[in-house]
Amino acid sequence: MKPIERDSSIININEGISLIEKRLKDITDFETYQSSLKQLHYLLSVLDGSEPDKSKLDKIIVGHFAVHEFEESDPELSKALKKCQNIAFKLEME
């Protein structure tokens, strides 16, 4: 597996966060958005080193949400979340 590219990974995670935050403005109580946002903030903090505990990386399920919740209805968000899930897998393998 290729080593993780930190800069592009941070950009991808921030893109996912931005997309979710935009959608949360319209549907503030949608738990899938809220859960995804928490997971992406955790992933970003692991990647930038502010969170040393990587033990929850295997609990990130934004890829599941991407496929089961958004692939048909919101392909832009689905694609971003799939990228973030891939980043989580790579970080877990480091």
C-alpha positions as CSV (number, residue, x, y, z in Angstrom):
1,M,0.0,0.0,0.0
2,K,1.3,3.5,-0.9
3,P,2.2,5.7,2.0
4,I,-0.4,8.3,2.9
5,E,0.1,11.8,1.4
6,R,-0.6,14.0,4.3
7,D,-1.2,17.3,2.5
8,S,-3.7,15.9,0.0
9,S,-5.3,13.9,2.7
10,I,-5.9,17.0,4.8
11,I,-7.4,18.7,1.8
12,N,-9.7,15.7,1.1
13,I,-10.9,15.6,4.8
14,N,-11.5,19.3,4.9
15,E,-13.5,19.0,1.7
16,G,-15.7,16.3,3.3
17,I,-16.1,18.5,6.4
18,S,-17.1,21.5,4.3
19,L,-19.7,19.5,2.3
20,I,-21.2,18.1,5.5
21,E,-21.3,21.4,7.2
22,K,-23.2,22.9,4.2
23,R,-25.7,20.2,4.3
24,L,-26.1,20.4,8.1
25,K,-27.3,24.0,7.6
26,D,-30.4,22.6,5.9
27,I,-31.0,19.5,7.9
28,T,-29.5,20.3,11.4
29,D,-30.7,17.1,13.1
30,F,-29.7,14.5,10.5
31,E,-27.7,12.0,12.6
32,T,-25.8,10.6,9.7
33,Y,-24.3,14.1,8.9
34,Q,-23.6,14.7,12.6
35,S,-21.8,11.3,12.9
36,S,-19.9,11.8,9.7
37,L,-18.7,15.2,10.9
38,K,-17.5,13.9,14.2
39,Q,-15.6,11.1,12.4
40,L,-14.0,13.4,10.0
41,H,-12.9,15.8,12.7
42,Y,-11.3,12.8,14.6
43,L,-9.6,11.6,11.4
44,L,-8.2,15.1,10.7
45,S,-6.9,15.3,14.3
46,V,-5.1,11.9,13.9
47,L,-3.7,13.0,10.6
48,D,-2.4,16.4,11.9
49,G,-1.0,14.8,15.0
50,S,-3.2,16.6,17.5
51,E,-4.8,13.3,18.4
52,P,-2.2,10.6,19.2
53,D,-4.8,7.9,19.9
54,K,-5.4,5.9,16.6
55,S,-7.5,3.2,18.3
56,K,-10.8,4.5,16.9
57,L,-9.7,4.5,13.3
58,D,-11.3,1.2,12.8
59,K,-14.6,2.7,14.0
60,I,-14.8,5.2,11.1
61,I,-17.7,4.2,8.9
62,V,-18.1,7.2,6.6
63,G,-17.5,4.9,3.6
64,H,-20.5,2.9,4.7
65,F,-22.6,6.1,4.8
66,A,-21.2,7.0,1.4
67,V,-22.4,3.8,-0.2
68,H,-25.6,3.2,1.6
69,E,-26.9,6.7,2.2
70,F,-25.5,9.1,-0.4
71,E,-24.2,7.2,-3.5
72,E,-27.5,7.8,-5.4
73,S,-28.8,10.9,-3.7
74,D,-25.6,12.9,-3.2
75,P,-22.7,11.6,-5.4
76,E,-20.5,14.6,-4.5
77,L,-20.6,13.8,-0.8
78,S,-20.4,10.1,-1.4
79,K,-17.2,10.5,-3.4
80,A,-15.7,12.8,-0.7
81,L,-16.6,10.3,2.1
82,K,-15.1,7.4,0.2
83,K,-11.8,9.3,-0.1
84,C,-11.9,9.9,3.7
85,Q,-12.6,6.3,4.4
86,N,-9.6,5.3,2.3
87,I,-7.5,7.7,4.3
88,A,-8.7,6.1,7.6
89,F,-7.8,2.7,6.3
90,K,-4.3,3.8,5.3
91,L,-3.7,5.5,8.7
92,E,-4.8,2.4,10.5
93,M,-2.3,0.3,8.6
94,E,0.7,2.7,9.4
